[in-house]
């Protein structure tokens, strides 16, 4: 992992699967400096720490989609589909893989997930402001179109000739 911008590197490794932001076991193992099978063995020895909302195994379709999104796949010949870990699962990994490198990487990953949440909040605030602008714009457009309608009525010649008022010769 490039030490210059670890959050950007981590951000590229976070995927959205089943409406959850997750990281793949092989990416985590590489970052922690262990083999994927070592990471998975540690998890399997502590399965009670990893409920379904912390970790799940991809099905074949999800695995194909994930591989196709990454043109240069680092995930070579696996016999089983990978496990993926949610933010809580990554946090729990720090309790089963306890090396100095794993601790530092885990801190970086947690910071990245926090930034993602902050961006999501900012995004929803921005969406709300845009919606408010659209509402006020539509009200203003309604008022402007009404003004144009009134002006057209005033400027258009009347359909019936008016009799002139005053003395007749």
Order of alpha helices (4+ residues) and beta strands (2+ residues): alpha-beta-beta-alpha-alpha-beta-alpha-beta-alpha-alpha
